[in-house]
């Protein structure tokens, strides 16, 4: 996480050093404030990285914390990066001992404040792997003065085997991160310690957490040392986290009894990333406030109130989602302040476990970021593998904070079953949403074969933060398989039934006051006048966005796209200097330019994915603003689609449309699929598609709803010639009935054959635009086939205004400007160049080269 908005002045120095810790050498870096000296000692922080990272992973955080007056020690944990040794997974005898040695090293630095000889004034901060280290270190070493563990675990055995079911996808990601081509020894283990490697290989094969494995994981779990922690602890946990859910922080909070503890939940996590900027700032404020008081000794004691957040909508000023923070005086745990129950009823149903767990439902995509949010809300439960029960509509809105519960009964002919219980929020349009893809896996034994003999089992679902609106219903789903977990290998049919009621934990929704929110964002002591100025500025910016969005320029209401003076900069870097062009109905407009010309950046601005620095963009007469309703009239393929491989092409399209929240009847699936030309392949699973078929499916996805303007970035990328020809026909078919297409491409010949109009960009500017034949007509060129291309180029260089480009071993494409062909041929012959053929040539490629020069090298479009 980035910590705040700090001054640009660098107030620290960096010191890289290799430090010996027992049998390993640690690659470390100390960020030391420039003000630190033997006479002005400063407090220190240990900042641990996440699993698979290095000291570089936390460099940005370290710099910003050093700017706040802390000496920040970062290091690469043993087994990773340039540090030596093996990965012991936060073993007390290895990684924890390494951190203790770093504490001792800091205590010897004359610039570091100490409480006594060998005892530095120090806090420990870290996320995930580094967060668990903070807890384990505080439990092992009393020199630690405060800790801020983030998105981390309590009991690693419970985290990787929730409900007794092996979390195979996350475990595989962990294990894969510890492999290294340079490692010696057992090739199955990479840089893993032998005992940890053997444990993984055993449990990944059996799916069972045996006693030996449980003991090993317990030694690497904070749960084992919580009763020894005396350092004030701020526990920060992510709500979008299928690896270490909110229950892990809850268990840590309940286990620490000898120190102040505060719990904070935020909207990110291992699946959700850092969350919106507004939420990041809230978390950063809490962190710095905690450290300043308990490590620096500055400021009043922080509150021990509970704070959490939820996504509140879209903020056009921040160009992203907006999270609202809430607080309660007392931490309610996972059971809430009070509970509300809703009946579910229905007969028993049968569900089938597939052989080897395939195919299976997808509830979450670990580390997939935005793609995980795509899955969230899309029903991915497979027919025959899942059973559902639904409540009546809710009579009022509920602020759900904590773990819902539900009772189920299960029967199995084998006496055992593995099931996955989910709770969906279903709106009035039957759109179902699974909060952050969180589910409850259960491995059950001793079951009867007959459902009438089955006893009710209370299932505690993962904790969520969600406002369930009035009129929505709750859907309880029990599934037999999930892609993220390892289930039974053999096929079997279970009988299941939801029984009784769904119980929801609720708390009062007390939002953090506006002045507090501004305080969080700034993280400095803002005076009232500045706070009022910030509020006024934000309010005015939002008002300006809303006002412009309501203003329709009538002269351009029928024009799909009008761009004038568009400029985009990133600090001092100018990605787009200034561009002007239009796209009208019936046109297929090609956007051309060498790498670095600004094409992709321009498309991102036009799609509302980033905000222009200056200029005017009108879409059907509406000024462009992030999240503007008029964007629904555009279909796009700019960032690249993410398809679910085990679903068919049609199922992917329907899932995408459902996730958009628009009515099914508006999708016009059949028309979009017909234009894309996939035929019967639309019913096949995407993992069987060729690259070209996936590209056409991506275009079909952009065409859903038959938007009036289609914007595509390199739609023919990776296609073979027949596929390119088919894509050409697809785009030409689309630009009918008043629709229009804007396409960016590097394939000049295809643009010439496909597009009606062309916009040529170079160095962030439009250097030519118009009908294709007009652009081509402006660039007369000549083909010269010669015996010596190098000598021919040197000869032509003597003519002012002549430009050329080699094509093959013996051909030059030459723009002669005012020089006649006869004069050029004579010069070549006099120079000793054999001229085998001279022919006029007019192509878009020639015009392009004439407009942007013969060199189009670059490091990638911007």
N, C-alpha and C positions, 0 to 999 in steps of 0.2 A: 504494500500500500504506500502511496505517497501521503505525506503527513499533513501538509498545509501549504498555504501560499506564503512563502518566505521571501525576504529580500534577495536580490541577485548576488549581492556581495558574498564572496567566499570567506568564511570566518574560521576556517579550520585547515589543518594540514593532514596529509595522508602518509602513513608509514607502513609499508609492507615488510613482513618479517616471517621467517620460518621459525616456529617455536617447537621445541621437543617436548613431547608429553609421553612419558613412559617409553613404549616401543615404537611410537609413530612420530612423524613430523607433521605439524599442522600449518597450513598456508593461511596466514592471518593478515589483517589490515586494521590499524588503529587510526581512527579519525579523531584528531586532537584539536580542540579549540585553540586559536592563536593566542587567546588571552591566558591560557593555562601556563603555570610556571610553578616553581617550588614555593614561591610566596603567594601564589594564587591558585590553589589546588581546586580541581573540579571533580564532581561526581562522575561515575562511569556507568555504562550500560553494556551488557552482553547482548548482542543481537543475533539470534540463530536463524538459519535459513530453513526452508522446507525441504522435504525429502527429494533427493536427486539434484538439489541446487548446489551452489557454491557461495563464497563470500561476495561474488559479483551479483548474485541474485538479490541481495539486500542493500546494494550500494546506494541506491537512491534514498532509501529510508535512513540509512546511516548518515548520509550527508545532511539531511534535514534535521535529524535529531542532534547531530554535532553542532548545527547552526543554532540550536537552542541551549548550548552551553554544556553539553555532555561529551565526555570522552567515550567514543563508541567503538567497542571491539567487535569486529566481525571475523569469522573464520570459516574455512571449509571443513566440514565434519570428516572424520576419518573414513576412508573408503571412497571419497568423492574427489573429483577435480585433481588438484595438485597435492592434496594431502595423502599421506601414505596410510597403510593399514587396511583392515577389513571392516565391513559394515556389521556392527553388532546390534543395531536397531535400538539405540539409546540404552545400552547396557550400563548398569551402575559401575561396573568395573572397567568400562571403556569410554564411551562418549561422555557419560556424566563425570568420570574422573578427569577427562580432558578439560571439561569446563571448569572443574575445581582448580586445575593447574593454571588455567587462564586467569582465574581470580587471584591466585598467588602472584602471577606475573604482573598483573595490574597493581597489586599492593606495593610492588617494588618500584613503580614508576614515580619519580618525584613530583610529577604534575597531578597525580591522582589523590583525591581526598581519601583519608582513611579514618576508620572509627577507632582502630588500635593497630598495633604492629601486625602486619600480615593480613589485615582486614579492610579491604577497600570499601568505600561507600558505593554500592552498586545495585542496579536493578537489572532484571533479565526480561527480555522481550523476544517473542518468536511466534511464528504461525505453524500449525501442523506439527511436523517433526521438531521444529524449534520450540513450539509451544509445549509439547510434552517434556522436552529437555528442561524448560524453565521450571515446571512443576517438580520433576525428578531432582533437579539441582537444589531447589529450595528445600526439598525434603531431606536432602543429604548434607547440606552445608548451611549452617546458621549465619554465615557471613552475608548471605543474600538479603537485601533490605526491602525489596518489593518485586513483584513479578506481574507480567501481563501476558498470559498464555492465550493464544487465539486459535480458533478452529482446530482443536486438538482432541485427543482421546483421554478417556478415563481408564478403561479396561480394554486392552488391545484384543484380547480373546473375544469379548462381547462385540467389539466393533467389527471384527472380521467374521464372526459367526453369530449374527443377531438371530435370536430365536433358534439357535442351533443349526442355521443354514449357512454354508460357506459363501462368502461374498467374493466370488471367483474373479470377476472383472477388475475390481479395485485391487485385490491381492496380486493379480497378474501385472497390473500397472506398477505397483510397488516393486515387485520382484524384477521386472524388466528394467526399471530405473537403476538397479544395482548391478546390472551386467556390464561388462567392459571388455572390448577386444584386447586390451593390453594386459588383462589380468592373467596371472599364472595359477596353476593348480587345476582343480576340477572345472572343466569347461561348462558344467551345468550350473556352477555357482558364481562365476564372474568374480566380483569383489566382495561377495557376501562371506561372512564368517561361516565356517563349516557347520556349526550347530544350528544356526538360523537357516542356512540353505537346506539342510536335511529336513528341518521342520516344515518348510514350505513344500518341498517335494513330496513329503508324506501326506500332509493335509490336502494338498491340491489333487492328489491321486484318489484319496478316500472320501474327501468332503467331511471328515469327522475330526473334531478337536479332541484328540486323545489327552490323557493326563500329562504326559511328558511335554506335549506342545503347549498345553494350558500353563504349565509351570514356567516354561521359558518365556511366554508372552506376559505372564503376570509380573515377572521381574523387570520388564520393560514398560510397565504401566504405572502411571501416577497413582492409581488406586492403592498401590502397595505402600506409599509414603505420605498420603494425605494427612494422616494424624500427626505427622512430625513437622508439617509446614507451619512456620511462625511468621513468614513474610506476608504483608498485606497483598491480597491477590485480586486482580481485576480479570474476570473470566469473560472473554469475548467469543461468541459462537455464531456460526452462520446458519440462517434458516434454509438456505438452498444448498444442502450438504447431505448427499446420500452416503458419504464415507464416514464422517463423524457428526452425526446429527445432534440436535439440541440436548438430547438426553445425556450425552457425554459431559457437557458442561454442568448440567444439573447434578450428575453424580459427583463431579469434582466439588461443586459448591457444598453439597451435603456432607462431603467427607472431610472438609477443612473446618476445624473447630477452634484452632488456637490463634487465629489471625483475622483481621477485617477482610471481608469478602464482598465483592460486588459482581453482579451478573448483568451482561449486556448482550442482546441479540441484534444482529443486523441482517439485511436482506441478501447478502452474498454468501460465500462458502466455497467448498471445493467444486461444486457444480455451477454456482452463480457468480464466481469471481469476486470482485471488490464491492459490487453493488453500485448504485448511482452515486454521483459526486456528493449529493446532499447527505447520503448515508455515510459515505467515507468520512466526511468532515465531522459528523457526530461521533464516530468511533475514534477518530484522531484526537478530538478534544478530550474525550474521556481518558484516553491513554496518557496524553501529556499532563493532564490535570493530576492523574494518579501518580505519575513519576515525579512531578514537581513537588508534590507534598511529601511523599514517602521516601524519596531519594534525595532531592535537593533540599527538602525542608522548607519549602516556600508554599504560601497559600494556605487557606483553611482546609481542614480535613474534607475530602470528597464525600458526597452523600453515599449511603449504602442502598439507595433506592434501585429498583429494577427498571431497566430501560430496554425497549425493543422498537422495531420499526416495521413498516410494511410499505409496499409500492402504492403510491397514491395517484399516479397518472404520469402524464408527459409534461415536461417543463421546456417550453420553447427557448427560454433564455439559456439553460444549461445544455440544450440540444440532446436530451436523453430522458430517461425515466426519472421520476421524482419520488423520493422516499420520505415519509413523514415519521418522525420519532415520537414515541410515547413513553410515559414513565408512571410507575406505581411506587408508593412509599415502601412497600414490603414485597420481597420476591415471593411469588405465589407457587414456585415450583412448576411442575408440569400438570398439576391438577386444577389450576385456575383459581379465581376468587370464588366462583360458584359454578355449578354445572346445569345444563339443560339437556333433556332427553327427548328423542323422537323415535316412535315405534317403526320398526321394519317387520314386515310379515310376508309370508309366502311359503310355498311348499319346498321340500328338499329338491336339489338339482344335482345332476351328475356332471363331473368335469374330468377330462382325460389328461394325464401326464404324458407328454410325447416322448418317444424313445430318444435317449441321450439329450433330452431337453431342447430338441429342435424340431420344428420352429417354436419360438416362445415369444411371450409378450415383451415389449420394451416399455419400461416405466421411467427410466432415466438413462442418460448417456454421460458417464463419468468424464469430467474435464472437458465437456463439449461446449461449454459457454452458451452462446446464443442458440446453438442447435438444441441444447437441453430445454431451453424455453420453448422451442418449437414443439418438442415432444410433449412438454407439459400442456395439458389441455386437449391433446389429441388422443382419442380412445385407441389404444394399441392392444387391448385385450383380444385374443384370438377366439373365434367361435369354437365351441366344443371344449375349450380349455378354461372357461370362466363362467361363473354364475353371478347374477346380480339380484339385488333387492333394493327397493326405492321407498323413501319416506313420502309423506304428504308434504305439500309446500309449507315452508316456514312462515309462521304468522308475523314475524318481525325480524329485522336484521340482527345478527349476532356478531360480536367481536371475539372470535375464537383465538385463544392464546394458550397453547398447551397440547396435551396428548388426548385425542378422542379415544373412546373405548367402545367395543361392540362384542357381543357374545355370538359364538358360532358353535355348530356341532359338525363333526366330521366322522365318517365311517370309511373303512378301507378293507378290501379283501385280504390284504397282506398284514393288517394290524398296524401299519405305519403309513404316514402321509407327510408330504411337504407341500404346504399351501402358502399363498401370498394374499394378504388381506389389504384392500385399498378403500379409501373413502374419497368419492368424487363430489364436487360441488356442481350441480346441474341447474342451468338457468332456464328461463321460460321458453327458450328456443331449443331446448334439449342439448345445448352445448355443455359438455362435461369437462371439468378441469380437475386434474390431480395435483394438489399443491406440491410444487417443486419435485414431482416425481417420486415422493416418499411413500414407501410401502412397508408392511409388517410381515416378514417371513416367519414361518413356523414349521418346525420339524416335530412331528407328533408320533408317539409310540403308544402301544397298548390300546389301540382303537378297536371297537367292535366292527364286525362286517355289516351290521344292520344299523341304519341311522336311528331307528326307534330306541336302540339301546345306548346311543352315544350321549355322553354327558356334555352340558354347556361348558365352553372354554371362553374365558374373558381375554380378549385380545386388546392390548394397549398399542395403539397406532403411534407412529412417529409424531413428535410435537410439531405443530404448525402455527403460523400467524396468518389469519385470514378473516376478512369481513365477509360473512355469508349473508347475502341480501334477502330481504323479504320476498317471498314467492319462489325462491330457489328450493330445490329438493336435494336430499342427500342420497347418494347411491353407494351401497356397500357391494364391493366386488370381491369374490374369492376366486383366485386363479391357481392353476396347477403348475405353472412354470413361469420363469422370468429370466431374461437374457443375462442379467447381472449376477445371478446366483447359480450354484451347482445343485441341481436336484437329482432325483433318482434316475438311474440309467434305464431301467426297464419300464415299458409302458404299463400303465395301470389306470383304472377308473375309480375315482373317489365319489362319495355322495356327501354333499355339504348343505348346510342350512344356516342362514343368519337368523338369530332368535332374539326376541325381546326388543331392545332399544339401542340406538346410537346415542352415546352420551358425549356432550361437547363441553370442554372447560372454557369459561368466559372470564374476561376481566373488564373493568371500566376502561373506556378509550379516552385517556387523559393525554392530550397532545402536549408536547413540549412547547411552551410559549414562543412566540415569534422572536422576541429579544434573545431568548436562550439559543434559538436556532442560528441567529446571526452570530452570536458569540462562538458557537461551535465552528462555524465556517471560518471565521477569522483566526481563532485560536490565540488571540492577543487581547490585551485589555483595551477594548474599544470604548471611547467616550460616547455619551448619549448622542451628541450631535452627529458623529460619524455613523452611528447605527441608524439614525433617521435618514441620513444621506444614502446609505446602502439600500434601505427599504424603499425609499423613493425612487432610486435608480432602477431597482428590479421591477417595481410596480410600473414605472414608465416604460421600461423595455417590453414588459408583457403587454401593456396596453397598446404599444406601438405595433407589436406583432399582430394583435387581435384586430386593430383598426385597419392595418394594411390588408389583412386576409379578407375583411368584409368588403374592401373596395375593389370593384370589378372595373377594369378598363374596357369599356364597351367596344372600342375599335378593334380589340384583339380577342373578343369572346369566342370567335369561331376558329381562331388560330391555335393549334395544339401547343406550340412553343414559340416564345419570343424572348430572345436573349440580347441584352445590350450592356456593354461595359462590365461584363462579369469578371471579377478579380478574386483570387484566392491566395492568401499568404499564410505561412506557418512561421511566425516570428519574422526573421529576416529573409527566410526562403520564400521566393515567389514561385508558386506552382502554376498559376494562371495569371498572366499579365493583364490582358483585356481582350475579351472576345465578344463578337456580335454575330448572330445568325438567327434564322427562323426555320421552323418546320411547319409546313402547311398540310392540310388534309390531302390525301391521295399521294403524298410524296414518300419515297424511301430515301432518306438522307444519310449519306455515308460520312463519317467523321474520320479523317485521315491525319496522320502526323507521325514523325519519327518518335522513337523512345524518348521520353522526357518532354514531349510537346505539351502535356497537360490534358490529354483526352480523358483518362480515367478519373482524374480529379474533377474535371468538368461534369462528367456523368454522375459522380457522387453528389455534387452540389445539386444537379438537376433533379435527383431522386430524393433530396431532403436528407441524405445520409451525413452530410456535413454542411456547414453554413458558409455562404459566400462572404468575403471580406467587404466587397463593394459590388455595385452593379444592380441591374434589374432583370428579374426572370419572371415571366408571366406564363402561366399554364391556363389556356383557355380564358385569358384575361384576368386570372386571379394571381396576385402576387404570391410568389413561393415563400412558404415558411415551414420549418420543421413540423411535421404532423398535420399540415394543412389538409382539410377534407378533399381538396381538388386532386391530391395525389392518388386518390382512389381511381381516378380516370386514367392512370398510367400503369402499364405492366412493365416489369423490368427484369433483366438478367445482368446484374452488374457485379455483385460480390461472388457469384457462383452458388448454385443450389446445394442443399444437403438432402439426399434421398435416403430413405430407410431401405436397406438392401433386401430384406426378406419380404417386403410388401411388393405388390404389383405396381406397374406404372400408374394405373388408374387409382389404386388405393393411395398412392403417394399424392396424387393430385387432389383427391378428395380430402385427405388429411390436411394438406396445406390450406385448402380453401376453408376447411372447418376451423383451423387455427386462426384464420383471419377474422372470424366472427361475423362474416357476411352471410346472408340467407342462401341456402343451397340452390334455390331456383335462379339466383343471379349468376351462378358459375358458368353456365352454358358449356358444360363439359364436352358434350358431343361435338359442338362446333369447333372448340379449341383443339380437340384431339384429331378431328378431320383435317384441319388446316396443317397441323404438325405432321400428319401423314404416317403415324406409327402403325396403323392397321391393327391386326390381331395381336401384335407385340404388346399392346397396351395392357393385355391381361396376363403378361408374364412377369415374373419377379425381376426387380431391377438388377439384382446381382447377376442375372443372366444377360444383361444388356451389353452391347458393344459401346464403345465410347461415343460413337456417332448417335446411337439411339438415346443415350443419356442426354446428349446435347439437345436433341429434338424434344425429349421429354421436358428439359429445362425451359425450352422455348414455349412448349405447350403450357407449362406452369405460368409463365409470364403472360400468356394469352388468356388465361382463365378470366371469365367475365367479359371477354372481348373488349379490353380497354381501348380507348380512342387513340392513345399514343403508346407505342411499344418502344422501349429503350433497351438496347442489347449491346453488351461489351464483348467483342470477339466471339460471336456465336458459332463460328466455324473452327474454333481452336481445336486442333488435334484431329480434324476430320480428313478422310481420304477424298480424292477427287469426286467419286460418285456421290458421296455424302454431302460434299460442298455444293454440288449441283442441285441436290434435293433441297438443301437449306435455302439456296437462292430462290427456288420456286416457292418455298414456304413463305418467305418474306414478301415476295411479289404478290402472292395470293392474299396476304393479310392486308396490304395497303389498298383495300377496296372499301366501298361503302362509306367513304369519308374518313377512314382511319389513316394513321400515318406511322412511320417507322423511323427511328434514329438508331443507326448502327455504327459502332466503332470497330475498325478492322485494320490489320496490317496487310491484308491480301488485296493489292491494288487492282488486279485483274478481276477479282470477284466483285469489288465495289463498282467497277466500270460496267460489269454485266448486270448487276443487281439493282443499283441505285439510280434514281432519277436525278438526284442532286448531290453535291459534294461540299463539305466544309473542310478545308485544309488548314491544319494548325502547325505552328512552328514556334518554339520557344515561348509558349504561353499566349500566342496571338493567332488570330485568323488571318492567314496570308492570301486566301482566295476562297470564294464561295459562289455557288451558282449551279446551273444545270451541267451535267457531266459533259455534254458535247461542247458547251461553252468553255469549260476548263481545259478540255483536251485541245480545242481549237486554238487556244492561246499558247500552245507549246509545240511548234513544229520541230521535229527532230529528224536526224538522218542516221541510217545504219551504215557503218563502215566495217567491212571485213578486211583485215590487214594481216600482213605477215609478222609484224613485230608490234605488239600492243604498247609496250613500254616506250619504244622510240616514237610511236605515233602520238602518245600522250605528250611527250616532251615537245614534239613539233607543234601540236595544237595549242600548247600553253603559250606560244609566242603570239597568238591572236587574242586581242582584247575582246572580252565579252563571250568567248567560246567556253562552254562547259560540256562535260562528258561524263559517262559512267561506263566502266567495263561490263561486258556481258559475255561470260565464257572466256575461253583462251584466246580467241582471235577476233572478237567483236567489240566495237565501241558504239555506244548510243550517244550521238553528239548533237547538242543544240548550237547551231552555227551563228545565231544572232544575225549580224549584218554581213557576215562573211559568206560568199557564194560557195556552192559545192565545188565548182571548177577550181576556184582559188585554193580551197582546202586540199583537193586531190593533188593539185600541182605541187603544193608545199610538201605533202607527204612523199611524193615520188622523188622530189629533189633531195629529200632527207634519206632516201634509200629504203623507204617503206613500201613493200609490195601491197597494192590495193586490189583486192580480188572482187569486191562488190560494193556498190554505193546505191542505197535505196532510201527514199523518203519513208518516214514512219511517224505516225501520230498515235500515242497511247496515253492513258491516264498516268501510267508510270512515268512517262517522259515529262508530263506536266508537273507531276509531283517532285521529280528530281530537280526540275528547273526552279520550282518554288522554294524548296527547302535546301538545296545544295546536294552535292554528291555524297556527303557523309551523313549517315543517319545513325551513327553509333551512339549508344547510351546504355545506361545501367538499368533501364526499365522505365515504363511510362509513369507519369506522376499524376 
